[in-house]
């Protein structure tokens, strides 16, 4: 096993542990693993971040923003609406 392989396995292992622990947001863990991989020399920066340029990424991000806005609006309505007995 080469040093690059060992570093890659360590990064993936640490990311799996961080995902499983639930202490960190999934996007922070994924982006952190990506940045650590680039900084350690495992992959090129241009290739690592090229996946964010796709149309699907923009669509999914837009959907997540809309869902978060709807959830926030529902939470505000349920918090301010009078309770009926």
Protein Blocks (a to p, Z undefined) as FASTA:
>chain_A
ZZklmmmmmmmmmmmmmmmnomacfklmmmmmmmmmmmnomacfklmmmmmmpmklmmmm
mmmmmmmmmmmmmmmmmmmpccdZZ
